[in-house]
Amino acid sequence: MLTDGYALQMATLECLKGEGYGGFRDPPTLQSYIDSRGSWVPYGELPAMPEDDWIQIQQICPQPNISPDDY
């Protein structure tokens, strides 16, 4: 369900912030997330980084495995 996907994305956002990443725009509301069929992902707002850093942050704050086909 999209509400579950939203909760996972919000948890990912908090994890990324906890690791010191900033500059995120305000996340969409749950209703906006649902209306967009779950198109918002916090990883889309991260800056470019070296591959080693990218791999490390994905291990610390894994991206949720969510597909619009799941809904």
LUMFINU-920203 format. One record per residue: x, z, y of N, C-alpha, C in turn; residue in one letter. Coordinates in Angstrom, 3 decimals, m for minus. Layout:
% LUMFINU-920203
     n_xx     n_zz     n_yy    ca_xx    ca_zz    ca_yy     c_xx     c_zz     c_yy r
        X        Z        Y        X        Z        Y        X        Z        Y A
...
This chain:
% LUMFINU-920203
     n_xx     n_zz     n_yy    ca_xx    ca_zz    ca_yy     c_xx     c_zz     c_yy r
    0.846    0.000   m1.180    0.000    0.000    0.000    0.889    0.000    1.240 M
    0.377   m0.585    2.267    1.142   m0.659    3.509    1.417    0.710    4.109 L
    0.521    1.657    3.891    0.787    2.994    4.431    2.017    3.607    3.751 T
    2.198    3.339    2.470    3.388    3.820    1.766    4.639    3.123    2.293 D
    4.529    1.815    2.512    5.657    1.060    3.055    6.052    1.562    4.428 G
    5.067    1.882    5.235    5.332    2.412    6.576    6.080    3.738    6.485 Y
    5.639    4.607    5.599    6.300    5.905    5.435    7.753    5.720    4.991 A
    7.997    4.780    4.099    9.360    4.506    3.649   10.225    3.969    4.783 L
    9.667    3.069    5.583   10.427    2.512    6.714   10.715    3.598    7.753 Q
    9.758    4.472    7.993    9.983    5.556    8.950   11.070    6.505    8.440 M
   11.074    6.773    7.148   12.117    7.625    6.573   13.490    6.956    6.709 A
   13.529    5.647    6.524   14.780    4.903    6.695   15.244    4.985    8.137 T
   14.327    4.827    9.068   14.665    4.927   10.485   15.271    6.290   10.798 L
   14.669    7.349   10.310   15.185    8.694   10.565   16.559    8.884    9.931 E
   16.763    8.327    8.749   18.061    8.405    8.097   19.115    7.697    8.948 C
   18.813    6.482    9.413   19.765    5.733   10.238   20.100    6.494   11.521 L
   19.091    7.075   12.141   19.342    7.878   13.342   20.214    9.079   13.015 K
   19.957    9.704   11.871   20.734   10.855   11.444   22.195   10.507   11.184 G
   22.449    9.254   10.873   23.816    8.785   10.650   24.479    8.318   11.948 E
   23.781    8.495   13.065   24.377    8.207   14.356   24.041    6.849   14.951 G
   23.208    6.082   14.270   22.808    4.793   14.836   21.695    5.028   15.843 Y
   21.764    4.327   16.954   20.768    4.497   18.003   20.361    3.157   18.570 G
   19.640    3.222   19.666   19.199    2.010   20.336   17.980    1.371   19.713 G
   17.301    2.117   18.857   16.097    1.571   18.237   14.944    1.572   19.229 F
   14.151    0.532   19.180   12.903    0.533   19.951   11.939    1.504   19.277 R
   10.906    1.877   19.992    9.888    2.728   19.374    9.293    1.978   18.188 D
    9.133    2.654   17.066    8.540    1.969   15.907    7.082    1.627   16.187 P
    6.557    0.652   15.470    5.142    0.323   15.652    4.267    1.474   15.157 P
    3.064    1.484   15.621    2.098    2.435   15.065    1.775    1.994   13.637 T
    1.197    2.894   12.891    0.789    2.535   11.531   m0.153    1.335   11.559 L
   m1.095    1.336   12.484   m2.057    0.227   12.538   m1.357   m1.092   12.866 Q
   m0.396   m1.068   13.789    0.350   m2.287   14.110    1.153   m2.767   12.908 S
    1.726   m1.830   12.186    2.482   m2.166   10.976    1.558   m2.833    9.958 Y
    0.392   m2.274    9.776   m0.585   m2.850    8.848   m1.015   m4.234    9.323 I
   m1.311   m4.363   10.614   m1.751   m5.651   11.157   m0.694   m6.742   10.993 D
    0.586   m6.340   11.027    1.671   m7.319   10.881    2.072   m7.503    9.413 S
    1.314   m6.897    8.515    1.569   m6.955    7.070    2.953   m6.451    6.712 R
    3.383   m5.403    7.431    4.635   m4.746    7.105    5.877   m5.495    7.522 G
    5.793   m6.228    8.617    6.941   m7.058    9.002    8.057   m6.294    9.720 S
    7.810   m5.061   10.152    8.836   m4.293   10.866    9.766   m3.596    9.887 W
   11.076   m3.728   10.126   12.083   m3.007    9.351   13.147   m2.484   10.312 V
   13.508   m1.206   10.228   14.506   m0.675   11.145   15.873   m1.329   10.981 P
   16.194   m1.795    9.792   17.480   m2.457    9.584   17.623   m3.693   10.463 Y
   16.517   m4.290   10.854   16.561   m5.468   11.720   17.082   m5.169   13.116 G
   17.176   m3.910   13.471   17.638   m3.526   14.811   19.061   m2.991   14.819 E
   19.717   m2.969   13.672   21.099   m2.497   13.635   22.033   m3.545   14.244 L
   23.103   m3.092   14.868   24.083   m4.046   15.416   24.901   m4.674   14.285 P
   25.555   m5.763   14.610   26.478   m6.364   13.650   27.570   m5.348   13.352 A
   28.041   m5.348   12.107   29.072   m4.389   11.713   29.909   m4.987   10.597 M
   31.104   m4.442   10.386   31.928   m4.917    9.277   31.205   m4.724    7.943 P
   31.518   m5.583    6.998   30.844   m5.544    5.704   30.966   m4.187    5.011 E
   32.135   m3.553    5.097   32.302   m2.239    4.463   31.341   m1.210    5.048 D
   31.152   m1.243    6.373   30.206   m0.322    7.025   28.782   m0.631    6.590 D
   28.469   m1.919    6.458   27.127   m2.357    6.044   26.816   m1.838    4.635 W
   27.759   m1.982    3.754   27.567   m1.513    2.380   27.392    0.001    2.357 I
   28.203    0.700    3.139   28.135    2.154    3.165   26.795    2.651    3.702 Q
   26.309    2.079    4.791   25.044    2.573    5.362   23.876    2.260    4.428 I
   23.955    1.162    3.692   22.887    0.863    2.736   22.900    1.828    1.553 Q
   24.067    2.383    1.236   24.129    3.386    0.178   23.580    4.723    0.664 Q
   23.845    5.047    1.924   23.393    6.316    2.490   21.902    6.270    2.817 I
   21.476    5.170    3.438   20.078    4.984    3.851   19.559    3.677    3.248 C
   19.226    3.675    1.973   18.818    2.423    1.329   17.594    1.803    1.985 P
   17.615    0.482    2.052   16.446   m0.219    2.552   15.358   m0.145    1.496 Q
   14.142    0.192    1.899   13.045    0.217    0.918   12.846   m1.158    0.301 P
   12.576   m1.172   m0.967   12.317   m2.415   m1.690   10.821   m2.713   m1.606 N
   10.437   m3.315   m0.486    9.021   m3.575   m0.214    8.845   m5.068   m0.008 I
    7.819   m5.610   m0.616    7.496   m7.022   m0.445    6.028   m7.143   m0.040 S
    5.732   m8.025    0.932    4.318   m8.218    1.292    3.460   m8.623    0.086 P
    4.104   m9.208   m0.936    3.379   m9.592   m2.133    2.885   m8.374   m2.921 D
    3.481   m7.207   m2.614    3.062   m5.982   m3.281    1.689   m5.498   m2.797 D
    1.232   m6.071   m1.709   m0.015   m5.560   m1.101   m1.170   m6.477   m1.311 Y
